[in-house]
Amino acid sequence: MVIIEGEDNIITQANQSAINLYQYSELEIIGKSLDAFSNSEKTWIKNTPHQFHVACVHETKNGKSLHVEIFGKRL
């Protein structure tokens, strides 16, 4: 799980599972845009003023592709 803020989707917090999955240290992942991990176009499944659901492919620090679905609620 990560917490993102702003229109640029900047990661402000990441749990240990996210750090392990993306293979970045906490210092490397905090402050990075969530969009920086994407190596494909997003497929929006749901996008409302209060929540979103998107599918895309992200890339880990060592270049491994991750097929991800991102669910979020806007606060």
All heavy atoms as a GROMACS GRO file, in nm:
protein
  600
    1MET      N    1   0.084  -0.117   0.000
    1MET     CA    2   0.000   0.000   0.000
    1MET      C    3   0.089   0.124   0.000
    1MET      O    4   0.192   0.127   0.065
    1MET     CB    5  -0.089  -0.001   0.125
    1MET     CG    6  -0.179   0.120   0.130
    1MET     SD    7  -0.309   0.116   0.255
    1MET     CE    8  -0.219   0.100   0.406
    2VAL      N    9   0.045   0.222  -0.077
    2VAL     CA   10   0.112   0.351  -0.078
    2VAL      C   11   0.008   0.460  -0.061
    2VAL      O   12  -0.109   0.441  -0.093
    2VAL     CB   13   0.192   0.377  -0.208
    2VAL    CG1   14   0.305   0.277  -0.224
    2VAL    CG2   15   0.104   0.378  -0.330
    3ILE      N   16   0.050   0.571  -0.008
    3ILE     CA   17  -0.034   0.690   0.000
    3ILE      C   18   0.025   0.791  -0.097
    3ILE      O   19   0.146   0.817  -0.096
    3ILE     CB   20  -0.038   0.747   0.143
    3ILE    CG1   21  -0.105   0.646   0.236
    3ILE    CG2   22  -0.111   0.881   0.146
    3ILE    CD1   23  -0.105   0.685   0.382
    4ILE      N   24  -0.063   0.840  -0.185
    4ILE     CA   25  -0.018   0.938  -0.284
    4ILE      C   26  -0.093   1.069  -0.261
    4ILE      O   27  -0.204   1.070  -0.209
    4ILE     CB   28  -0.040   0.888  -0.429
    4ILE    CG1   29  -0.186   0.854  -0.455
    4ILE    CG2   30   0.049   0.769  -0.458
    4ILE    CD1   31  -0.219   0.819  -0.598
    5GLU      N   32  -0.028   1.179  -0.301
    5GLU     CA   33  -0.088   1.310  -0.283
    5GLU      C   34  -0.072   1.393  -0.409
    5GLU      O   35   0.026   1.379  -0.483
    5GLU     CB   36  -0.023   1.384  -0.165
    5GLU     CG   37  -0.054   1.322  -0.032
    5GLU     CD   38   0.000   1.403   0.085
    5GLU    OE1   39   0.044   1.518   0.065
    5GLU    OE2   40   0.001   1.349   0.196
    6GLY      N   41  -0.170   1.481  -0.430
    6GLY     CA   42  -0.162   1.580  -0.536
    6GLY      C   43  -0.192   1.524  -0.674
    6GLY      O   44  -0.208   1.403  -0.694
    7GLU      N   45  -0.200   1.615  -0.769
    7GLU     CA   46  -0.230   1.578  -0.907
    7GLU      C   47  -0.116   1.500  -0.971
    7GLU      O   48  -0.136   1.428  -1.068
    7GLU     CB   49  -0.261   1.702  -0.988
    7GLU     CG   50  -0.393   1.767  -0.949
    7GLU     CD   51  -0.425   1.889  -1.034
    7GLU    OE1   52  -0.372   1.899  -1.146
    7GLU    OE2   53  -0.504   1.972  -0.987
    8ASP      N   54   0.005   1.512  -0.916
    8ASP     CA   55   0.120   1.441  -0.970
    8ASP      C   56   0.138   1.303  -0.908
    8ASP      O   57   0.235   1.233  -0.939
    8ASP     CB   58   0.248   1.523  -0.951
    8ASP     CG   59   0.248   1.649  -1.034
    8ASP    OD1   60   0.186   1.649  -1.142
    8ASP    OD2   61   0.310   1.748  -0.991
    9ASN      N   62   0.047   1.262  -0.820
    9ASN     CA   63   0.049   1.128  -0.757
    9ASN      C   64   0.182   1.098  -0.688
    9ASN      O   65   0.241   0.991  -0.708
    9ASN     CB   66   0.016   1.020  -0.859
    9ASN     CG   67  -0.121   1.036  -0.918
    9ASN    OD1   68  -0.216   1.070  -0.847
    9ASN    ND2   69  -0.136   1.012  -1.046
   10ILE      N   70   0.229   1.191  -0.606
   10ILE     CA   71   0.356   1.174  -0.535
   10ILE      C   72   0.336   1.081  -0.416
   10ILE      O   73   0.245   1.100  -0.335
   10ILE     CB   74   0.411   1.310  -0.488
   10ILE    CG1   75   0.432   1.404  -0.607
   10ILE    CG2   76   0.540   1.293  -0.407
   10ILE    CD1   77   0.528   1.354  -0.712
   11ILE      N   78   0.422   0.982  -0.403
   11ILE     CA   79   0.416   0.887  -0.293
   11ILE      C   80   0.470   0.954  -0.167
   11ILE      O   81   0.583   1.001  -0.165
   11ILE     CB   82   0.496   0.760  -0.325
   11ILE    CG1   83   0.437   0.691  -0.448
   11ILE    CG2   84   0.499   0.665  -0.204
   11ILE    CD1   85   0.523   0.578  -0.504
   12THR      N   86   0.385   0.959  -0.065
   12THR     CA   87   0.427   1.019   0.062
   12THR      C   88   0.450   0.914   0.171
   12THR      O   89   0.519   0.942   0.268
   12THR     CB   90   0.324   1.122   0.112
   12THR    OG1   91   0.197   1.057   0.128
   12THR    CG2   92   0.311   1.238   0.014
   13GLN      N   93   0.392   0.795   0.153
   13GLN     CA   94   0.413   0.684   0.246
   13GLN      C   95   0.403   0.554   0.169
   13GLN      O   96   0.326   0.543   0.074
   13GLN     CB   97   0.309   0.684   0.357
   13GLN     CG   98   0.316   0.801   0.450
   13GLN     CD   99   0.211   0.792   0.560
   13GLN    OE1  100   0.182   0.685   0.610
   13GLN    NE2  101   0.154   0.905   0.595
   14ALA      N  102   0.483   0.455   0.209
   14ALA     CA  103   0.479   0.323   0.148
   14ALA      C  104   0.500   0.219   0.256
   14ALA      O  105   0.588   0.235   0.341
   14ALA     CB  106   0.587   0.309   0.041
   15ASN      N  107   0.418   0.114   0.254
   15ASN     CA  108   0.440   0.009   0.354
   15ASN      C  109   0.550  -0.086   0.306
   15ASN      O  110   0.598  -0.077   0.193
   15ASN     CB  111   0.310  -0.066   0.388
   15ASN     CG  112   0.257  -0.153   0.276
   15ASN    OD1  113   0.319  -0.170   0.172
   15ASN    ND2  114   0.140  -0.210   0.298
   16GLN      N  115   0.591  -0.176   0.394
   16GLN     CA  116   0.704  -0.265   0.364
   16GLN      C  117   0.675  -0.355   0.244
   16GLN      O  118   0.764  -0.385   0.165
   16GLN     CB  119   0.740  -0.349   0.486
   16GLN     CG  120   0.873  -0.421   0.474
   16GLN     CD  121   0.990  -0.325   0.454
   16GLN    OE1  122   1.007  -0.229   0.529
   16GLN    NE2  123   1.072  -0.350   0.353
   17SER      N  124   0.550  -0.396   0.226
   17SER     CA  125   0.516  -0.481   0.112
   17SER      C  126   0.538  -0.408  -0.020
   17SER      O  127   0.588  -0.467  -0.117
   17SER     CB  128   0.370  -0.527   0.121
   17SER     OG  129   0.355  -0.615   0.231
   18ALA      N  130   0.502  -0.281  -0.028
   18ALA     CA  131   0.525  -0.203  -0.149
   18ALA      C  132   0.675  -0.186  -0.174
   18ALA      O  133   0.721  -0.197  -0.288
   18ALA     CB  134   0.457  -0.067  -0.140
   19ILE      N  135   0.748  -0.160  -0.069
   19ILE     CA  136   0.894  -0.145  -0.081
   19ILE      C  137   0.956  -0.274  -0.132
   19ILE      O  138   1.039  -0.273  -0.224
   19ILE     CB  139   0.954  -0.102   0.054
   19ILE    CG1  140   0.910   0.042   0.085
   19ILE    CG2  141   1.105  -0.116   0.056
   19ILE    CD1  142   0.934   0.085   0.228
   20ASN      N  143   0.913  -0.388  -0.077
   20ASN     CA  144   0.965  -0.517  -0.121
   20ASN      C  145   0.924  -0.547  -0.266
   20ASN      O  146   1.005  -0.596  -0.344
   20ASN     CB  147   0.915  -0.629  -0.031
   20ASN     CG  148   0.971  -0.621   0.110
   20ASN    OD1  149   1.070  -0.553   0.136
   20ASN    ND2  150   0.907  -0.689   0.203
   21LEU      N  151   0.800  -0.518  -0.302
   21LEU     CA  152   0.749  -0.548  -0.436
   21LEU      C  153   0.824  -0.469  -0.543
   21LEU      O  154   0.866  -0.524  -0.644
   21LEU     CB  155   0.599  -0.518  -0.443
   21LEU     CG  156   0.532  -0.543  -0.578
   21LEU    CD1  157   0.532  -0.692  -0.611
   21LEU    CD2  158   0.390  -0.489  -0.576
   22TYR      N  159   0.842  -0.339  -0.520
   22TYR     CA  160   0.907  -0.253  -0.620
   22TYR      C  161   1.059  -0.254  -0.609
   22TYR      O  162   1.127  -0.201  -0.696
   22TYR     CB  163   0.852  -0.111  -0.610
   22TYR     CG  164   0.713  -0.100  -0.668
   22TYR    CD1  165   0.600  -0.113  -0.588
   22TYR    CD2  166   0.694  -0.079  -0.804
   22TYR    CE1  167   0.472  -0.105  -0.642
   22TYR    CE2  168   0.568  -0.071  -0.859
   22TYR     CZ  169   0.458  -0.084  -0.777
   22TYR     OH  170   0.331  -0.077  -0.831
   23GLN      N  171   1.112  -0.310  -0.501
   23GLN     CA  172   1.256  -0.328  -0.480
   23GLN      C  173   1.332  -0.196  -0.466
   23GLN      O  174   1.449  -0.186  -0.502
   23GLN     CB  175   1.316  -0.416  -0.590
   23GLN     CG  176   1.250  -0.552  -0.594
   23GLN     CD  177   1.292  -0.636  -0.711
   23GLN    OE1  178   1.337  -0.586  -0.814
   23GLN    NE2  179   1.279  -0.766  -0.696
   24TYR      N  180   1.264  -0.094  -0.419
   24TYR     CA  181   1.328   0.034  -0.387
   24TYR      C  182   1.336   0.046  -0.236
   24TYR      O  183   1.253  -0.011  -0.165
   24TYR     CB  184   1.245   0.152  -0.440
   24TYR     CG  185   1.254   0.174  -0.588
   24TYR    CD1  186   1.166   0.111  -0.675
   24TYR    CD2  187   1.349   0.260  -0.642
   24TYR    CE1  188   1.173   0.132  -0.812
   24TYR    CE2  189   1.356   0.281  -0.780
   24TYR     CZ  190   1.268   0.217  -0.863
   24TYR     OH  191   1.274   0.238  -0.998
   25SER      N  192   1.430   0.122  -0.185
   25SER     CA  193   1.434   0.150  -0.043
   25SER      C  194   1.324   0.252  -0.013
   25SER      O  195   1.270   0.318  -0.103
   25SER     CB  196   1.570   0.208  -0.002
   25SER     OG  197   1.585   0.339  -0.053
   26GLU      N  198   1.292   0.268   0.114
   26GLU     CA  199   1.191   0.367   0.152
   26GLU      C  200   1.232   0.507   0.109
   26GLU      O  201   1.151   0.584   0.058
   26GLU     CB  202   1.167   0.362   0.303
   26GLU     CG  203   1.055   0.454   0.348
   26GLU     CD  204   1.024   0.442   0.496
   26GLU    OE1  205   1.103   0.381   0.570
   26GLU    OE2  206   0.920   0.496   0.537
   27LEU      N  207   1.359   0.540   0.124
   27LEU     CA  208   1.409   0.672   0.082
   27LEU      C  209   1.397   0.693  -0.069
   27LEU      O  210   1.373   0.804  -0.114
   27LEU     CB  211   1.554   0.690   0.125
   27LEU     CG  212   1.578   0.708   0.275
   27LEU    CD1  213   1.727   0.713   0.305
   27LEU    CD2  214   1.508   0.831   0.327
   28GLU      N  215   1.413   0.587  -0.147
   28GLU     CA  216   1.404   0.598  -0.293
   28GLU      C  217   1.259   0.610  -0.341
   28GLU      O  218   1.233   0.678  -0.440
   28GLU     CB  219   1.466   0.476  -0.360
   28GLU     CG  220   1.616   0.467  -0.346
   28GLU     CD  221   1.671   0.336  -0.400
   28GLU    OE1  222   1.617   0.229  -0.367
   28GLU    OE2  223   1.770   0.343  -0.476
   29ILE      N  224   1.166   0.546  -0.272
   29ILE     CA  225   1.028   0.542  -0.319
   29ILE      C  226   0.949   0.667  -0.276
   29ILE      O  227   0.865   0.716  -0.350
   29ILE     CB  228   0.959   0.411  -0.275
   29ILE    CG1  229   0.846   0.375  -0.370
   29ILE    CG2  230   0.912   0.414  -0.134
   29ILE    CD1  231   0.791   0.235  -0.354
   30ILE      N  232   0.978   0.720  -0.156
   30ILE     CA  233   0.908   0.838  -0.107
   30ILE      C  234   0.949   0.958  -0.193
   30ILE      O  235   1.067   0.981  -0.219
   30ILE     CB  236   0.940   0.865   0.042
   30ILE    CG1  237   0.899   0.746   0.128
   30ILE    CG2  238   0.874   0.994   0.090
   30ILE    CD1  239   0.754   0.712   0.130
   31GLY      N  240   0.851   1.033  -0.239
   31GLY     CA  241   0.877   1.150  -0.322
   31GLY      C  242   0.872   1.121  -0.471
   31GLY      O  243   0.875   1.212  -0.553
   32LYS      N  244   0.864   0.994  -0.506
   32LYS     CA  245   0.856   0.953  -0.647
   32LYS      C  246   0.709   0.953  -0.689
   32LYS      O  247   0.622   0.920  -0.611
   32LYS     CB  248   0.915   0.812  -0.658
   32LYS     CG  249   0.954   0.765  -0.793
   32LYS     CD  250   1.027   0.631  -0.778
   32LYS     CE  251   1.094   0.585  -0.902
   32LYS     NZ  252   1.208   0.660  -0.944
   33SER      N  253   0.682   0.989  -0.812
   33SER     CA  254   0.546   0.984  -0.863
   33SER      C  255   0.508   0.838  -0.890
   33SER      O  256   0.589   0.762  -0.944
   33SER     CB  257   0.533   1.064  -0.992
   33SER     OG  258   0.407   1.041  -1.052
   34LEU      N  259   0.388   0.799  -0.852
   34LEU     CA  260   0.340   0.664  -0.882
   34LEU      C  261   0.344   0.640  -1.033
   34LEU      O  262   0.372   0.529  -1.078
   34LEU     CB  263   0.198   0.645  -0.828
   34LEU     CG  264   0.140   0.505  -0.838
   34LEU    CD1  265   0.223   0.406  -0.756
   34LEU    CD2  266  -0.004   0.506  -0.790
   35ASP      N  267   0.321   0.743  -1.110
   35ASP     CA  268   0.322   0.732  -1.256
   35ASP      C  269   0.462   0.699  -1.311
   35ASP      O  270   0.475   0.646  -1.421
   35ASP     CB  271   0.271   0.860  -1.320
   35ASP     CG  272   0.127   0.891  -1.280
   35ASP    OD1  273   0.050   0.795  -1.256
   35ASP    OD2  274   0.092   1.009  -1.272
   36ALA      N  275   0.566   0.727  -1.234
   36ALA     CA  276   0.703   0.700  -1.279
   36ALA      C  277   0.730   0.549  -1.293
   36ALA      O  278   0.820   0.510  -1.365
   36ALA     CB  279   0.804   0.761  -1.182
   37PHE      N  280   0.651   0.466  -1.227
   37PHE     CA  281   0.669   0.322  -1.235
   37PHE      C  282   0.603   0.262  -1.359
   37PHE      O  283   0.630   0.149  -1.396
   37PHE     CB  284   0.610   0.253  -1.111
   37PHE     CG  285   0.679   0.291  -0.985
   37PHE    CD1  286   0.621   0.382  -0.898
   37PHE    CD2  287   0.802   0.237  -0.952
   37PHE    CE1  288   0.684   0.418  -0.781
   37PHE    CE2  289   0.866   0.272  -0.835
   37PHE     CZ  290   0.807   0.363  -0.749
   38SER      N  291   0.513   0.336  -1.420
   38SER     CA  292   0.432   0.283  -1.531
   38SER      C  293   0.512   0.275  -1.660
   38SER      O  294   0.581   0.369  -1.697
   38SER     CB  295   0.309   0.371  -1.552
   38SER     OG  296   0.225   0.316  -1.649
   39ASN      N  297   0.501   0.161  -1.728
   39ASN     CA  298   0.565   0.149  -1.859
   39ASN      C  299   0.460   0.114  -1.966
   39ASN      O  300   0.493   0.059  -2.069
   39ASN     CB  301   0.680   0.048  -1.857
   39ASN     CG  302   0.636  -0.094  -1.829
   39ASN    OD1  303   0.518  -0.125  -1.822
   39ASN    ND2  304   0.732  -0.182  -1.812
   40SER      N  305   0.334   0.146  -1.935
   40SER     CA  306   0.227   0.124  -2.032
   40SER      C  307   0.116   0.226  -2.007
   40SER      O  308   0.116   0.296  -1.906
   40SER     CB  309   0.170  -0.017  -2.019
   40SER     OG  310   0.095  -0.030  -1.900
   41GLU      N  311   0.022   0.230  -2.098
   41GLU     CA  312  -0.092   0.318  -2.079
   41GLU      C  313  -0.183   0.262  -1.970
   41GLU      O  314  -0.192   0.141  -1.954
   41GLU     CB  315  -0.170   0.332  -2.209
   41GLU     CG  316  -0.097   0.413  -2.313
   41GLU     CD  317  -0.185   0.443  -2.433
   41GLU    OE1  318  -0.308   0.455  -2.416
   41GLU    OE2  319  -0.130   0.453  -2.542
   42LYS      N  320  -0.249   0.351  -1.900
   42LYS     CA  321  -0.344   0.311  -1.797
   42LYS      C  322  -0.476   0.272  -1.862
   42LYS      O  323  -0.519   0.335  -1.959
   42LYS     CB  324  -0.372   0.426  -1.701
   42LYS     CG  325  -0.253   0.471  -1.622
   42LYS     CD  326  -0.292   0.591  -1.537
   42LYS     CE  327  -0.171   0.646  -1.467
   42LYS     NZ  328  -0.202   0.770  -1.395
   43THR      N  329  -0.539   0.171  -1.809
   43THR     CA  330  -0.674   0.134  -1.848
   43THR      C  331  -0.764   0.168  -1.730
   43THR      O  332  -0.758   0.103  -1.626
   43THR     CB  333  -0.685  -0.016  -1.881
   43THR    OG1  334  -0.596  -0.045  -1.987
   43THR    CG2  335  -0.827  -0.053  -1.921
   44TRP      N  336  -0.842   0.275  -1.747
   44TRP     CA  337  -0.930   0.318  -1.638
   44TRP      C  338  -1.051   0.226  -1.632
   44TRP      O  339  -1.122   0.208  -1.730
   44TRP     CB  340  -0.975   0.462  -1.658
   44TRP     CG  341  -0.864   0.558  -1.635
   44TRP    CD1  342  -0.784   0.614  -1.729
   44TRP    CD2  343  -0.818   0.606  -1.509
   44TRP    NE1  344  -0.690   0.695  -1.670
   44TRP    CE2  345  -0.709   0.692  -1.535
   44TRP    CE3  346  -0.858   0.585  -1.378
   44TRP    CZ2  347  -0.640   0.757  -1.433
   44TRP    CZ3  348  -0.788   0.650  -1.277
   44TRP    CH2  349  -0.681   0.735  -1.305
   45ILE      N  350  -1.073   0.167  -1.517
   45ILE     CA  351  -1.188   0.081  -1.495
   45ILE      C  352  -1.298   0.163  -1.427
   45ILE      O  353  -1.416   0.147  -1.458
   45ILE     CB  354  -1.148  -0.042  -1.412
   45ILE    CG1  355  -1.043  -0.122  -1.491
   45ILE    CG2  356  -1.269  -0.127  -1.376
   45ILE    CD1  357  -0.967  -0.223  -1.413
   46LYS      N  358  -1.257   0.252  -1.337
   46LYS     CA  359  -1.351   0.341  -1.270
   46LYS      C  360  -1.276   0.469  -1.236
   46LYS      O  361  -1.162   0.465  -1.190
   46LYS     CB  362  -1.405   0.276  -1.142
   46LYS     CG  363  -1.509   0.358  -1.071
   46LYS     CD  364  -1.567   0.281  -0.952
   46LYS     CE  365  -1.689   0.353  -0.899
   46LYS     NZ  366  -1.756   0.275  -0.796
   47ASN      N  367  -1.339   0.582  -1.258
   47ASN     CA  368  -1.277   0.710  -1.224
   47ASN      C  369  -1.388   0.809  -1.190
   47ASN      O  370  -1.449   0.867  -1.279
   47ASN     CB  371  -1.191   0.761  -1.340
   47ASN     CG  372  -1.105   0.879  -1.301
   47ASN    OD1  373  -1.088   0.908  -1.183
   47ASN    ND2  374  -1.051   0.947  -1.399
   48THR      N  375  -1.414   0.824  -1.061
   48THR     CA  376  -1.516   0.916  -1.014
   48THR      C  377  -1.450   1.018  -0.922
   48THR      O  378  -1.332   1.002  -0.886
   48THR     CB  379  -1.627   0.841  -0.936
   48THR    OG1  380  -1.574   0.794  -0.812
   48THR    CG2  381  -1.684   0.725  -1.016
   49PRO      N  382  -1.521   1.121  -0.881
   49PRO     CA  383  -1.461   1.220  -0.791
   49PRO      C  384  -1.414   1.162  -0.658
   49PRO      O  385  -1.327   1.218  -0.593
   49PRO     CB  386  -1.573   1.321  -0.768
   49PRO     CG  387  -1.659   1.309  -0.890
   49PRO     CD  388  -1.654   1.164  -0.928
   50HIS      N  389  -1.466   1.044  -0.618
   50HIS     CA  390  -1.433   0.990  -0.486
   50HIS      C  391  -1.347   0.864  -0.487
   50HIS      O  392  -1.287   0.829  -0.387
   50HIS     CB  393  -1.561   0.963  -0.408
   50HIS     CG  394  -1.645   1.085  -0.390
   50HIS    ND1  395  -1.609   1.190  -0.308
   50HIS    CD2  396  -1.761   1.122  -0.447
   50HIS    CE1  397  -1.699   1.285  -0.314
   50HIS    NE2  398  -1.793   1.247  -0.399
   51GLN      N  399  -1.340   0.796  -0.600
   51GLN     CA  400  -1.260   0.674  -0.605
   51GLN      C  401  -1.215   0.643  -0.747
   51GLN      O  402  -1.268   0.697  -0.842
   51GLN     CB  403  -1.337   0.556  -0.545
   51GLN     CG  404  -1.469   0.527  -0.609
   51GLN     CD  405  -1.543   0.418  -0.534
   51GLN    OE1  406  -1.483   0.324  -0.483
   51GLN    NE2  407  -1.674   0.431  -0.525
   52PHE      N  408  -1.114   0.556  -0.757
   52PHE     CA  409  -1.064   0.518  -0.887
   52PHE      C  410  -1.015   0.374  -0.885
   52PHE      O  411  -0.984   0.318  -0.780
   52PHE     CB  412  -0.953   0.613  -0.935
   52PHE     CG  413  -0.832   0.617  -0.845
   52PHE    CD1  414  -0.726   0.532  -0.864
   52PHE    CD2  415  -0.826   0.709  -0.742
   52PHE    CE1  416  -0.614   0.537  -0.781
   52PHE    CE2  417  -0.715   0.716  -0.658
   52PHE     CZ  418  -0.610   0.630  -0.678
   53HIS      N  419  -1.009   0.315  -1.003
   53HIS     CA  420  -0.960   0.179  -1.023
   53HIS      C  421  -0.896   0.178  -1.160
   53HIS      O  422  -0.961   0.210  -1.260
   53HIS     CB  423  -1.079   0.082  -1.014
   53HIS     CG  424  -1.042  -0.061  -1.036
   53HIS    ND1  425  -1.139  -0.158  -1.050
   53HIS    CD2  426  -0.925  -0.126  -1.049
   53HIS    CE1  427  -1.082  -0.275  -1.070
   53HIS    NE2  428  -0.952  -0.258  -1.070
   54VAL      N  429  -0.770   0.144  -1.166
   54VAL     CA  430  -0.695   0.149  -1.291
   54VAL      C  431  -0.607   0.024  -1.304
   54VAL      O  432  -0.560  -0.029  -1.203
   54VAL     CB  433  -0.611   0.279  -1.300
   54VAL    CG1  434  -0.505   0.284  -1.193
   54VAL    CG2  435  -0.550   0.298  -1.436
   55ALA      N  436  -0.588  -0.024  -1.425
   55ALA     CA  437  -0.497  -0.135  -1.452
   55ALA      C  438  -0.384  -0.085  -1.541
   55ALA      O  439  -0.407  -0.004  -1.631
   55ALA     CB  440  -0.572  -0.249  -1.520
   56CYS      N  441  -0.262  -0.132  -1.514
   56CYS     CA  442  -0.147  -0.093  -1.595
   56CYS      C  443  -0.031  -0.187  -1.564
   56CYS      O  444  -0.042  -0.278  -1.483
   56CYS     CB  445  -0.108   0.052  -1.570
   56CYS     SG  446  -0.069   0.093  -1.401
   57VAL      N  447   0.080  -0.163  -1.630
   57VAL     CA  448   0.201  -0.239  -1.604
   57VAL      C  449   0.303  -0.145  -1.542
   57VAL      O  450   0.329  -0.037  -1.594
   57VAL     CB  451   0.258  -0.301  -1.735
   57VAL    CG1  452   0.388  -0.378  -1.706
   57VAL    CG2  453   0.156  -0.392  -1.801
   58HIS      N  454   0.355  -0.186  -1.427
   58HIS     CA  455   0.460  -0.110  -1.359
   58HIS      C  456   0.590  -0.185  -1.372
   58HIS      O  457   0.592  -0.303  -1.404
   58HIS     CB  458   0.426  -0.091  -1.211
   58HIS     CG  459   0.332   0.022  -1.187
   58HIS    ND1  460   0.296   0.061  -1.060
   58HIS    CD2  461   0.267   0.106  -1.270
   58HIS    CE1  462   0.214   0.164  -1.068
   58HIS    NE2  463   0.194   0.192  -1.194
   59GLU      N  464   0.699  -0.116  -1.344
   59GLU     CA  465   0.832  -0.176  -1.352
   59GLU      C  466   0.903  -0.161  -1.219
   59GLU      O  467   0.902  -0.054  -1.158
   59GLU     CB  468   0.910  -0.105  -1.463
   59GLU     CG  469   1.034  -0.177  -1.504
   59GLU     CD  470   1.095  -0.114  -1.627
   59GLU    OE1  471   1.035  -0.126  -1.735
   59GLU    OE2  472   1.201  -0.051  -1.612
   60THR      N  473   0.967  -0.269  -1.173
   60THR     CA  474   1.044  -0.264  -1.049
   60THR      C  475   1.179  -0.198  -1.074
   60THR      O  476   1.216  -0.170  -1.188
   60THR     CB  477   1.069  -0.406  -0.993
   60THR    OG1  478   1.154  -0.477  -1.085
   60THR    CG2  479   0.940  -0.482  -0.972
   61LYS      N  480   1.254  -0.179  -0.968
   61LYS     CA  481   1.385  -0.115  -0.980
   61LYS      C  482   1.477  -0.195  -1.072
   61LYS      O  483   1.556  -0.138  -1.146
   61LYS     CB  484   1.448  -0.100  -0.842
   61LYS     CG  485   1.580  -0.025  -0.842
   61LYS     CD  486   1.632  -0.003  -0.704
   61LYS     CE  487   1.762   0.075  -0.707
   61LYS     NZ  488   1.812   0.101  -0.571
   62ASN      N  489   1.465  -0.329  -1.071
   62ASN     CA  490   1.554  -0.411  -1.156
   62ASN      C  491   1.494  -0.441  -1.293
   62ASN      O  492   1.546  -0.524  -1.366
   62ASN     CB  493   1.596  -0.539  -1.084
   62ASN     CG  494   1.483  -0.639  -1.071
   62ASN    OD1  495   1.371  -0.617  -1.116
   62ASN    ND2  496   1.512  -0.751  -1.007
   63GLY      N  497   1.381  -0.373  -1.328
   63GLY     CA  498   1.326  -0.386  -1.462
   63GLY      C  499   1.220  -0.493  -1.481
   63GLY      O  500   1.173  -0.515  -1.591
   64LYS      N  501   1.181  -0.562  -1.374
   64LYS     CA  502   1.077  -0.665  -1.384
   64LYS      C  503   0.941  -0.598  -1.403
   64LYS      O  504   0.908  -0.501  -1.336
   64LYS     CB  505   1.076  -0.750  -1.257
   64LYS     CG  506   0.971  -0.857  -1.257
   64LYS     CD  507   0.973  -0.936  -1.128
   64LYS     CE  508   0.857  -1.034  -1.126
   64LYS     NZ  509   0.847  -1.100  -0.996
   65SER      N  510   0.860  -0.651  -1.494
   65SER     CA  511   0.726  -0.598  -1.519
   65SER      C  512   0.626  -0.654  -1.418
   65SER      O  513   0.628  -0.774  -1.388
   65SER     CB  514   0.679  -0.633  -1.660
   65SER     OG  515   0.754  -0.564  -1.755
   66LEU      N  516   0.542  -0.566  -1.366
   66LEU     CA  517   0.436  -0.604  -1.273
   66LEU      C  518   0.303  -0.561  -1.332
   66LEU      O  519   0.283  -0.443  -1.360
   66LEU     CB  520   0.454  -0.533  -1.138
   66LEU     CG  521   0.582  -0.554  -1.061
   66LEU    CD1  522   0.587  -0.457  -0.942
   66LEU    CD2  523   0.591  -0.697  -1.012
   67HIS      N  524   0.213  -0.653  -1.352
   67HIS     CA  525   0.078  -0.619  -1.396
   67HIS      C  526  -0.001  -0.585  -1.270
   67HIS      O  527  -0.020  -0.671  -1.184
   67HIS     CB  528   0.016  -0.736  -1.472
   67HIS     CG  529   0.088  -0.765  -1.599
   67HIS    ND1  530   0.048  -0.710  -1.719
   67HIS    CD2  531   0.199  -0.837  -1.627
   67HIS    CE1  532   0.130  -0.750  -1.814
   67HIS    NE2  533   0.223  -0.827  -1.760
   68VAL      N  534  -0.043  -0.460  -1.258
   68VAL     CA  535  -0.105  -0.414  -1.135
   68VAL      C  536  -0.244  -0.356  -1.160
   68VAL      O  537  -0.274  -0.308  -1.269
   68VAL     CB  538  -0.019  -0.308  -1.063
   68VAL    CG1  539   0.115  -0.365  -1.020
   68VAL    CG2  540   0.002  -0.185  -1.150
   69GLU      N  541  -0.326  -0.367  -1.058
   69GLU     CA  542  -0.454  -0.296  -1.052
   69GLU      C  543  -0.446  -0.207  -0.930
   69GLU      O  544  -0.409  -0.252  -0.822
   69GLU     CB  545  -0.571  -0.392  -1.039
   69GLU     CG  546  -0.605  -0.462  -1.167
   69GLU     CD  547  -0.736  -0.539  -1.158
   69GLU    OE1  548  -0.836  -0.481  -1.114
   69GLU    OE2  549  -0.733  -0.656  -1.196
   70ILE      N  550  -0.476  -0.081  -0.948
   70ILE     CA  551  -0.466   0.016  -0.839
   70ILE      C  552  -0.606   0.064  -0.804
   70ILE      O  553  -0.681   0.109  -0.890
   70ILE     CB  554  -0.378   0.135  -0.881
   70ILE    CG1  555  -0.238   0.084  -0.920
   70ILE    CG2  556  -0.371   0.239  -0.769
   70ILE    CD1  557  -0.152   0.188  -0.987
   71PHE      N  558  -0.640   0.048  -0.677
   71PHE     CA  559  -0.768   0.094  -0.624
   71PHE      C  560  -0.739   0.209  -0.530
   71PHE      O  561  -0.646   0.200  -0.449
   71PHE     CB  562  -0.836  -0.017  -0.544
   71PHE     CG  563  -0.868  -0.141  -0.623
   71PHE    CD1  564  -0.773  -0.240  -0.642
   71PHE    CD2  565  -0.993  -0.156  -0.679
   71PHE    CE1  566  -0.802  -0.355  -0.714
   71PHE    CE2  567  -1.024  -0.271  -0.752
   71PHE     CZ  568  -0.928  -0.369  -0.769
   72GLY      N  569  -0.814   0.315  -0.537
   72GLY     CA  570  -0.790   0.426  -0.446
   72GLY      C  571  -0.916   0.504  -0.416
   72GLY      O  572  -1.015   0.498  -0.489
   73LYS      N  573  -0.910   0.574  -0.304
   73LYS     CA  574  -1.017   0.664  -0.263
   73LYS      C  575  -0.956   0.801  -0.246
   73LYS      O  576  -0.852   0.817  -0.184
   73LYS     CB  577  -1.081   0.618  -0.133
   73LYS     CG  578  -1.155   0.489  -0.149
   73LYS     CD  579  -1.237   0.458  -0.027
   73LYS     CE  580  -1.307   0.326  -0.053
   73LYS     NZ  581  -1.440   0.326  -0.004
   74ARG      N  582  -1.022   0.900  -0.302
   74ARG     CA  583  -0.975   1.037  -0.287
   74ARG      C  584  -1.032   1.094  -0.158
   74ARG      O  585  -1.152   1.082  -0.131
   74ARG     CB  586  -1.019   1.120  -0.407
   74ARG     CG  587  -0.953   1.073  -0.535
   74ARG     CD  588  -0.999   1.156  -0.655
   74ARG     NE  589  -0.929   1.117  -0.774
   74ARG     CZ  590  -0.976   1.030  -0.863
   74ARG    NH1  591  -1.093   0.973  -0.845
   74ARG    NH2  592  -0.906   1.000  -0.971
   75LEU      N  593  -0.946   1.155  -0.081
   75LEU     CA  594  -0.989   1.214   0.047
   75LEU      C  595  -1.003   1.364   0.034
   75LEU      O  596  -0.938   1.428  -0.041
   75LEU     CB  597  -0.890   1.181   0.157
   75LEU     CG  598  -0.866   1.034   0.180
   75LEU    CD1  599  -0.761   1.014   0.287
   75LEU    CD2  600  -0.993   0.964   0.221
   0.00000   0.00000   0.00000
